[in-house]
Amino acid sequence: REAAPETRVRIVESMLSRFGNAEAHVVGHTETSLGFDVTVCHFVTLCHALGRPHLAPLFCNADSTYYDAIDAPIRLSRDQTLASGGNFCAFRFSFVKLKE
């Protein structure tokens, strides 16, 4: 949160480039938020190829397990995912000020 916005974007772009399971790009950032879109998810592709598309949302749910924790310093919201039929996965993060 304390990093300069350009630094946060560079960090996220570096992390996204190492995702072997997805293709993504940063779409916006502020002092208290950052967003990226996943346009290709190989988990979704694999689930569909195996004839089990209903399993793809389970991978999305794993993200929520971490970010929904009460002590997580970052919150995740997504209004669409590839697994649910969206055109992309809209990862939107907000930085939370934790109580000391």
C-alpha positions as CSV (number, residue, x, y, z in Angstrom):
1,R,0.0,0.0,0.0
2,E,2.8,2.4,0.8
3,A,4.6,1.8,-2.5
4,A,4.3,4.4,-5.2
5,P,1.5,3.6,-7.8
6,E,4.0,3.0,-10.5
7,T,5.9,0.6,-8.3
8,R,2.7,-1.3,-7.4
9,V,1.9,-1.7,-11.1
10,R,5.4,-3.0,-11.9
11,I,5.2,-5.5,-9.1
12,V,1.8,-6.7,-10.3
13,E,2.9,-6.9,-13.9
14,S,5.9,-8.9,-12.8
15,M,3.7,-11.3,-10.9
16,L,1.2,-11.6,-13.7
17,S,4.0,-12.5,-16.2
18,R,4.8,-15.5,-14.0
19,F,1.3,-16.9,-14.0
20,G,1.6,-20.1,-16.0
21,N,-2.1,-20.7,-15.7
22,A,-3.4,-17.4,-17.1
23,E,-2.9,-14.3,-19.2
24,A,-3.7,-11.0,-17.6
25,H,-3.0,-7.3,-17.6
26,V,-3.4,-4.3,-15.2
27,V,-6.4,-2.2,-15.9
28,G,-6.3,0.4,-13.2
29,H,-4.9,1.6,-9.9
30,T,-5.3,4.2,-7.3
31,E,-3.7,4.8,-3.9
32,T,-6.1,2.3,-2.3
33,S,-6.9,-0.1,-5.2
34,L,-5.5,-2.1,-8.1
35,G,-7.3,-4.0,-10.8
36,F,-6.3,-6.5,-13.4
37,D,-8.2,-8.6,-16.0
38,V,-7.5,-12.2,-16.7
39,T,-8.4,-12.8,-20.4
40,V,-7.2,-16.4,-20.6
41,C,-7.4,-19.0,-17.8
42,H,-6.1,-22.4,-18.5
43,F,-8.0,-23.9,-15.6
44,V,-11.2,-22.9,-17.3
45,T,-10.0,-24.2,-20.7
46,L,-8.9,-27.5,-19.1
47,C,-12.2,-28.0,-17.3
48,H,-14.2,-27.4,-20.5
49,A,-11.8,-29.8,-22.5
50,L,-12.4,-32.5,-19.9
51,G,-16.2,-32.0,-20.2
52,R,-16.4,-30.7,-16.6
53,P,-17.0,-26.9,-17.0
54,H,-18.9,-26.9,-13.6
55,L,-15.5,-27.5,-11.9
56,A,-13.9,-24.3,-13.1
57,P,-15.6,-22.0,-10.5
58,L,-13.8,-24.0,-7.8
59,F,-10.6,-22.4,-8.8
60,C,-12.2,-19.0,-8.5
61,N,-13.5,-19.9,-5.0
62,A,-9.9,-20.7,-3.9
63,D,-9.0,-17.0,-4.4
64,S,-11.9,-15.9,-2.3
65,T,-10.9,-18.2,0.6
66,Y,-7.8,-16.1,1.2
67,Y,-9.1,-12.6,0.5
68,D,-12.3,-13.1,2.5
69,A,-10.3,-13.7,5.7
70,I,-11.0,-11.0,8.3
71,D,-7.3,-10.3,8.8
72,A,-6.4,-10.1,5.1
73,P,-4.8,-6.7,4.3
74,I,-6.3,-6.8,0.8
75,R,-9.9,-7.4,-0.3
76,L,-10.9,-9.0,-3.6
77,S,-14.0,-8.3,-5.6
78,R,-15.0,-9.8,-8.9
79,D,-18.1,-9.0,-10.8
80,Q,-17.4,-11.5,-13.5
81,T,-15.2,-14.5,-14.2
82,L,-14.4,-16.7,-17.3
83,A,-15.6,-19.7,-15.3
84,S,-19.0,-18.1,-14.9
85,G,-19.3,-17.2,-18.6
86,G,-17.8,-13.7,-18.4
87,N,-15.5,-12.3,-21.1
88,F,-12.7,-12.0,-18.5
89,C,-12.0,-12.3,-14.8
90,A,-12.2,-8.9,-13.2
91,F,-9.8,-8.9,-10.3
92,R,-10.3,-5.8,-8.2
93,F,-8.3,-5.4,-5.1
94,S,-8.7,-2.8,-2.4
95,F,-6.1,-2.2,0.4
96,V,-7.5,-2.4,3.9
97,K,-6.2,-0.4,6.8
98,L,-5.8,-3.0,9.5
99,K,-6.5,-2.2,13.2
100,E,-3.4,-2.0,15.3
